[in-house]
Amino acid sequence: MVLTTWHISAKLLADWGIVMPRMIGDGLSRREREILDILHRKEQATAADVQSELPNAPSNSAVRALLAVLEKKGHVTHKEH
């Protein structure tokens, strides 16, 4: 079985500096910001890890879809182990 972990992209970290701002900018939903907060805090996480940290968590497939959207926007990357 392949384990996929998600990370905040190096570009986004460079844009943020050391501390992640509360508001990342226009174009991100509340859920997307929550997911980025979780990834910033944990440094890397699986979709299940993210799901377990979200308030009123959506399904695992919904979390994976949101992670894919964030990757398309350039905010996160993933690695398969």
PyMOL commands that set and color helices and strands:
alter all, ss='L'
color gray80, all
select helices_A, chain A and resi 10-16+30-42+47-53+60-72
alter helices_A, ss='H'
color red, helices_A
select strands_A, chain A and resi 4-8+76-80
alter strands_A, ss='S'
color yellow, strands_A
deselect
rebuild
show_as cartoon
